[in-house]
Amino acid sequence: MLASTNSGIWIAGIVIFMGSLIGALVLHSGLLFASGVVLVVAFNVLAWRRAKLYPISRESAGNAARAGWFVAGACAFIALFR
C-alpha cells in the first residue's frame, strides 16, 4: 500500500485552522481568521509539492488514520468549549 505524509499535512492544516479560529474568536478578529485560512492554503500547496510516497503496511496506514481522526476529534472537542 502506498501512503505519504498525507496524515501529517492534513493534521497540520487542521491545527493551523483551529488555532486561527480560536484566536479569532478570543480576540474578536476576522483578520486573524482570514490570515489563518490563507496560511492553511499556502501550507497545503507547499507541503503537497514536497510530499513523497513510500510503501507502508496496511497496519501502519490504519494507525496513521486513527491518529489523524483522534487529533481532528480533539480539535473539534476543544473548539466546542471555546
C-alpha positions in Angstrom: 0.0 0.0 0.0 1.3 3.5 -0.8 1.0 6.2 1.7 2.6 9.6 2.1 2.8 12.3 4.7 -0.8 12.9 3.9 -1.9 12.5 7.5 0.7 14.9 8.7 -0.3 17.5 6.1 -4.0 17.2 6.9 -3.5 17.3 10.7 -1.2 20.4 10.4 -3.8 22.1 8.3 -6.5 21.3 10.9 -4.3 22.6 13.8 -3.4 25.8 12.0 -7.1 26.4 11.0 -8.4 25.6 14.5 -5.7 27.8 16.1 -6.7 30.7 13.9 -10.4 30.1 14.5 -9.9 30.0 18.3 -7.6 33.0 18.2 -10.1 35.0 16.1 -12.9 34.1 18.5 -11.0 35.1 21.6 -9.6 38.3 20.1 -12.7 39.1 18.0 -10.5 39.4 14.9 -11.8 38.4 11.5 -8.3 39.4 10.1 -6.7 36.7 12.2 -9.1 34.1 10.9 -8.6 35.2 7.3 -4.8 35.1 7.7 -5.1 31.6 9.2 -7.1 30.4 6.2 -4.5 31.9 3.8 -1.8 30.2 5.8 -3.6 26.8 5.6 -3.9 27.0 1.8 -0.3 28.1 1.4 0.9 25.4 3.7 -1.1 22.7 1.8 0.3 23.9 -1.6 3.9 23.8 -0.4 3.5 20.6 1.6 2.0 18.6 -1.3 4.7 19.8 -3.6 7.3 18.2 -1.3 5.3 15.1 -0.2 6.8 11.8 -1.3 5.0 8.4 -1.4 6.5 5.5 0.4 5.2 1.9 0.6 3.9 1.1 4.1 1.9 -1.7 5.6 -1.9 -1.6 5.9 -1.5 -1.7 9.7 0.7 1.4 9.6 -1.7 3.2 7.3 -4.6 2.3 9.7 -2.7 3.5 12.7 -1.9 6.8 11.0 -5.6 7.3 10.0 -6.7 6.6 13.6 -4.2 9.1 14.9 -5.4 11.7 12.4 -9.1 11.2 13.4 -8.1 11.4 17.1 -6.4 14.8 16.6 -9.2 16.1 14.5 -11.8 15.0 17.1 -9.7 16.6 19.9 -9.6 19.9 18.0 -13.3 19.8 17.4 -13.9 18.9 21.1 -11.7 21.8 22.2 -13.4 24.2 19.7 -16.8 23.3 21.2 -15.8 24.7 24.6 -14.1 27.9 23.3 
